[in-house]
């Protein structure tokens, strides 16, 4: 099943659905009975400023899927680039983005998904290629509309010695899936995959990752935290595969979520598949409510309950936000999260 192919052919049978194991909690085929007409053209110059524009040397706007984008970093070069994936109005659109970072290059990619109130279907395919000793920090801020359906699918190819760090922050959509697939070569390459989902009303967010370790001495660290309320639904699927011969792999995954209402839902599926002997791998998963003792303690000190709840949830997801290395982007992410938590 292929979302981009479904959009091109306007064939809903191509959409993934609940019979596809990796999509059973994000059923697009059951939701979309007819693929919308192609989205209208949008003038990229008229979409306004993005949340990260002031931090970037270059800003690339992909509006309603118009045009493929390429980001290149030469050997030893350092860049900060804002990539804006914008959806406007009803309709369906798909886009491709390639990112090539040559040996010892450095890239901070500030990536946003910006949707309006339209009933759009959007797919974005990204291909990252990192040369030897290259480094990428990818910070994703997803602010889709409540009626939008968005799928972002990234494939990451690492060379030995490369470092790829990712933080995804999302408020969800009608349906939303942000997927990252990584081929890890070992060779002392390092990988960090983090995520935050803050969901309210009937919004849905799916963060899915698959990391395949294929060589000696690879490192993966992963931490995702979520907060859901009302009738929202959060999905986390994380799979780490250590192939035969990928000895001395160090891979750790954690997912933790707070459910703040009786009708909210979190579905989590952390997995380790290990075919090598000498490895250090672990995963953890917790889903629960706010600590009532901590809430009582805060209220006893005169803090109103809504503010106390916001403070506790901010502290809960703060561990993930604090791991963002780019300081100005980290502050924008922190403000974005605080606004949603306190507004909810």
C-alpha positions, 0 to 999 in steps of 0.5 A: 500500500502506498499513499503517494500512489493512491494520490496519483491514481486517485485510488483509495484501494492503494491506501493502507488500512487496518489489515496492514499490521503497521497501519492498524491503528491509523486506518486511512482506507477505512477513513477515506472512501474517495481520494480528493481531487488534486489540490489547487496551486498555492503561491508560496510567497503568499503563505506568510512567515513560518515559525523557524524562518528567523533562525534559518539561512534559507527557507524552502516552502513546499505548498500543496505538494508543488515541486520537489525540493533538494537540500545539499550540504557540501563537505565540511559545510554548515547550514541551517535550513527551514523546510515548510510543508504547507497544506491549504484548502481541500484536495490531495497532494504529494511531495518529495524532498531529498537531503544530502549531507556530504562528509563532515557536513553539518545541517540543522533542518527546521521542518514544519507541517502547516495546515489550515481548516481544509479537508486535505490529504497530504503525503511527503516523502523525504530521503536523507543521505549522510556521508562519513562523519556528517551530522544532522539535527532534524526538528519537526513541528507539525501543526496540521488542521483538525480536518487534515490527513497528513503522512510524512515518510522519511528514509535515513541512510547513515554512513559510518561515523555519522550522527542523526538526531531527530525531535518530532513535536506534533498536535495531531490532525484528523489522521496524522502519521510521521514515520522514520525508517533508518538504516544504521551501518554501525561504525560508531554512527549515532542515532537519536529519535525523539518525539512529543505528541500533545493531543486534544479534541478528536485529533490523532497522531501516529509516530512510527520508527524502524531502525535496522542495525547492520554493523558493529558498534552502532548506537541508537537512543529513543525517547517519546512522550505524549499527552492525550485528552478529550477523545484524542488518540496517540499511537507510538510504534518503535521497532529496533532490529539488530541483524546478525553480526551487528555486535556491540550495538547499544540501542535503547527505546522509551515511550511514556504517555499521560491520558488525561480523560476517560475517552482518550486512547494511547496505543503503543508497540515498542519492539526489539528484534535481536539476531546478534549476541553481544549487544546492550538493548532495552525498551520501556513503555508506560501509560498512565495518569497525572500523579495525584500526589504531585497535583495535590501538593501543588494545589496546597501551595495555592496553584489553581488546578488547571495551572498545576496540571499544565505545570506537571505536564510541561515537566513531563514532556520537558525531558524530551524538549531539553534534548534538542541541541539547537538552542533557539529552536529548543526555545520555540519548541518549548513555547509551542508545547506550553501554549498547547498544554495551557490552552488545553 
